[in-house]
């Protein structure tokens, strides 16, 4: 059951990051989960572990890390569209 919560919280964090940035994350639900999990890792590296914790995610660093990830992915996608 813990793994299911991990996926749900990761998806919510990825979705929130996309909503805050006003960008669509490629891959739909799976993309949101991946963005949330990788964002949590990035946020943990940059900001450490602080704030409320839900299912192995520190929410604030994970959200900030996911926002950074969405920004980087949107820049890459934009440059790929220009190149083609």
C-alpha positions, 0 to 999 in steps of 0.5 A: 500500500505504501508504494501506491501512496508513493505513486499517488503523491508523486503524481499530485506533486507533478500535476501541481508543478505543471499547473503552477508553471502553466505547462503541460507535462508530456506523458499524462499521468505517468509523466506527472508521476515521473516529474513528481518523483524526480522533482522530489529527488531534485528538491531533496538534493537542493533543499534537504528535508524540511516541511511536511512529509507525506509518503516519503515525500517532503512536500515543499522541496518536492514541489520546488524540485518538480517545478524546476524539472518542468521548467527544464523539460519545457525549455528542452521541448521548446528547443526541439520544436524550433529545430524541426 
